[in-house]
Amino acid sequence: MRHRLKDVAERAGVSVKTVSNVVNGYLHVKPDTRARVEEAIAELNYRPNLSARNLRKGRTGVIALAVPELDIPYFAELARHVVVAAAEHGWTVLIDQTGGGPEQERVAASGIADHMIDGLIFSPLALTADDLAGLDGMPMVLLGERVDHGPADHVVIDNVAAAREITGHLAGLGRRRIAAIGSQRTPEGASARLRLEGYAAGLADAGIAYDDRLVAPAPAWHRADGAAAMRQLIDSGARPDAVFCFNDTLALGALRALHEAGLRVPEDVAVAGFDDIEDGRFSIPTLSTIAPDKERIARLAVELLAGRLNGDRAAPPRELQVPYQLTPRESTRPATA
């Protein structure tokens, strides 16, 4: 038997309106009254009718997460955290893969389809701040580095500082020919540009000259691209003794190419990545990396979106930075090891 709001009210000895206030999180309910209502809810195993509630509010109870690629494990792991955080609000998450193309991103930013979603958590690659500002003002939270100080709340980590720190970590281990894999010159390569900037700063901090021959581009950040870039560095004679890959999937590809070339990690070449995906904790050797707080990114994005849906949509957009952690593992050790 599915219990109704009226049943909870009778069990708690309060009005239906009071139960509704507790269920909806209103703060003006007296603590003892709230405790009685919550006890009645638990005893009756009452579950709010979210569909009816959303209908009354003119909502679907569905939000969307739009990311460039689900093949990139970082986005898959982030999506899991978004789903968990959204469930606490009674929301279902529709996950959209845009491919980083302008048309699909425009569809996502416009709300997927009329009345399908209430809000969007969006990691764009193609659309700019001006593009987004020109679209209908659906509640939105931005992720990634393509758009900052744009028309919506934005959750980000400090990519420059993180790349600088992990480059400094490699230099601090005695490595002097530190390569970088993942540079991109396209407009969509905002993350690559910031991580390259941090890499250059980390070299400068260590008194190491920047060498273009040690910077390998990667058109995409997949394992195959990392392997191809690492082979290019090996074949060029650049002879790096360490490599900073701009994400962990590039680093996993680099590990494979080094193994095929008969080079040992970390004895001959230390390898570091970025993103702290689960695969890196099980690779051989385990992968040193920058670990963004993905759970915090997801939870903060969901909370910001909830604030827009339930509060003042006209408030100025906010830029919020989430911490990261340098996580050394087996793939980086001192050159003397």
N, C-alpha and C positions, 0 to 999 in steps of 0.2 A: 504494500500500500504506500502510495506517495503522499506524504504529509504536505499540508498547505500552510501558508503564513498564518491563517486563522488557528490552526492546531497548535502552532508554536506559541501564539499569543495566549491561548487558553491554558497551556501547560505552565507558562511563565507568570500568568496572572497580570498581563499588561495588554495594552491595545495593539491592534494590528499595525497601526502607524508606528508605534515604538519598536516593534520587531523589524519593520521596514527600515527604520533609522539605523538600527544596529547592523542589519545585513548590508546596508549601503555605506557603512563606515562613518556616519555622521558623529561628530565629536561631542554634541551637547547632551547626550544620554548620560544619566547619573551612573557612576561606576557599579553600584550594587544592582541597579536595574539591568545594566549591560551584562553583568555576570549571570543574572537569572535567565536572561534571554539566551545567552550563549550556552548555558547548561541545558536549556530546553531544546535548543537546536541540536546539541550533541546527543541527547537522549532519544530524540525522534529521528536522528540521522537526516535532518532536513537539508535539502539542496535547492537553492533558488532556481527558478525557471528563467535561465539566462536568455532564452529566445524571446520570451514575453517581455522581459526587462529591456532588451535591446530594441525590440519593436516599438515599445513606448517611447524610447529615446531617439527613435529614427536611425538606429544603427544596425549593423549586420553582426557585430561580435567577431568580425574577422579583420585582422591586420595583415599586411604583406611585408615580407623581407625580400628585397630585390638585390641580387649580387651578380657579379660578372660571370663567375664559373663555379659550379659545384664540384668540378674535378679538382679544384684547388682545395686540399684538405682544410686549410685555415677557414674557408667560408663554410664548409660542412660542419666543422666544430663550432663555429660561431652560431650557425643556424640552430644547433641543438640547444645552446644556451638561451637563444631568443625564444624558442618554443617553451622552454621551462619557465622563463620569466613571464611570458605572456599568459601562460596557463594560470598564474596567480591572479590575473585580472579576469579570468574566465574567457580569454580570447583564443580563437583558433588562428594559426599562422599559415597564410598562403605563401609558398616560397617560389620566387620567380627567378629564372636564370636569364640574364639579359644578353650575355655574350659581349658586353661592353660596347654594343652598337648603339648609335644615336636613336634609331627608330624604336627599337625595343625598350631602350631606357626612357624614351618619351612616353611610350605606352604605360610603363610602370609608374612614372612620375605623375601621370594624369589619372591614376587610380585603377589601373588594370582594365576595368570596365565599369560602366555606370552603376553606382550603388553596390559594387561588389565588396569593397573594403572601406574601413573607417579611417585608416591611416597607414603610413608607409615608413619602414626603416630601409634606407636606400644607400647603396655603395656605388656611385656612378663612376664611369671611366670616360665617357664621351661628352656628356652634358656639362655645361659650364654654369656658373652662378647666374649669369644673364639668362641662359636657357631656362633654368628652374624658376627664376623670378617671373618669367613670362607665362608660366603655366597656372592653371587654376589652383587656388591656395588650399589644397588638401593638407591636413596635418602630416608633417614629415619630419624625420630625424635622419641626418646624413652621417655616413661613416666614410672612412678612407680619406685620401689626400687630394682628390681632384678638385673639390670645392671647399674652400675655407672662408669664414666670415661671409657666408652667403645668405640666402633668404630663409634658412631653416636652422634649427638646433643641430649642433655638430659634435660628435664624439670622436676623439682622435688620440693617438699617442704621439710622443715627440720622436719622430723617425730620425731626425738629424742627430739628436743626442744618443739614441739607441745605437745607430750605426757607428757613431764616433766611439762609443764605449766598447763595442765588441771588436772594432779595429784596434783600439788601444789594448784590449785584452790579448790579442794576437801578438802585438808588438811587445807587450810586457813579458811574453813567454820567450823572447829572444828571436822571434821571426822578423826578418828584415825585407824580404821580397814578398809582400802581401798583395795578392791579386784580388780583384773584385769581379764577380759574375752577376750579371743582371741589368746592366745599364740599358736605357732606352731613350731615344731622342724624340719619340712621338708625343703629341699633346696628351695622350692618355697615360704617359709614363710618369705621373707626378710622384708616386711612391719611389720609383727608381731614381728620380732626380734628387729627392731628399736623402735617400740612403747613400747615393754617390757623394753628396755634399758632406754627410757625416763621415764617410770613409776617408775622404780627402782631409778633413779636419783631424781625424784620428792619426793619420800618417804624419801630419804637420806637428801634432802634439809630441810624437815620438821622434821627431827630427828625421823622418824618412821622406825622401823626395817622391813626389807623385810621378808615376811613369805610365803613360798611355798604353804601353805595350802590355801592361798587367791588368788592364780593364777590358773585360770581354762582354760584349752585348748579348742580350737574350731577347728575341722577339716576343716570347711568352715565357712564363715562369713555371714550366713543367719539368719533369725529370729529364726528358729527352733533351730539352734546351740546356739544362745544366751539364749533362754529359757531353754534348756537342761543344759547349763553350770550354769545358775543361780540356777536351782533346785539342782544341784550337790553341790553348795556352801551352800545352805540352809540346805540340808539334812546332810551335813558333820558336822554341828555344828560350822562352822567357824565364823558365825554371823558377817558378814561385816556390817558396817554402811554407806558404800559408795562403788560404783563399777564404774570403768573406763572400758568401752567396746571399743574394738579396731576399731569398726566402728558403725555407727548408726543403721544398721539393727540388729546387735547383741544386741544393747541397747534396741531396740523395743521388741525383744524377751524377754530380761531380765525384762522389765516393765510388760509384761504379766505374767511371772512366779511369780514375786513379788505380783502382784494383786491376783493371784490364791492362794498364800500362806497367804493372809490376811495381808501382810506387806505394809505400806503406803510409797509412794514416794512423797516428799523427807523426810517426818518426821522420818521414820524408816531407810530407805536406800536412800541415794542420788545416782542418776544415771547420768553418762555422757557418751557421745559417741564421734564419730570422723567422719567428712565428711560433716556435715550440709546438709543432704538430705531434700527435701521438706516435707516428711512424718513426720519428727521430729518437724516441726513447727506446726503440727496439732494433735500430739499425746496428750494424757491426762496422766500426765502433759506434757507440751511442753519440748523438750529435749535439755539440755545443751550439747554443742558440740564444736569441733574444726572445723572452717569453712575455708577450703582451698579456694583460689580464683580460682574457676573452670573456670570462663570465661577467666581470665588471662592465666591460664594454656593452655586452648584451643587456644586462640589467639596467644600466643607466639609460641606454637608448629606449628601452620599453618604458621606463619611468618618465622620461621626457615626453614620450608620445602620449602617455596617459595624462600627463599634466596639460598638454595641449587639448586633448579631447575633453577633459573635465574642467578646464580652467580658461585662462585668458589667451585666446589665440592671437591677439594683437600685440602681446609682449615682444620686445626685441629678441631676435635669435641669440642663443647662447653657444659659446665655444667651450667645451669641457674636455679636459685632458685626463686620460687614464694612465696609471703607472705601468711600467714594464720592469722586467728583471733579467739581468744577464745570468744565464744558466750554463756554466761550464760542464762539459761531460768528457767522454773518452777521446773525442776527435781533436781535442786541443791539449797539447802538453808542451813543456819547455823543449827547445831544440836539442838540449843535451840529453833528453830522456832516451 
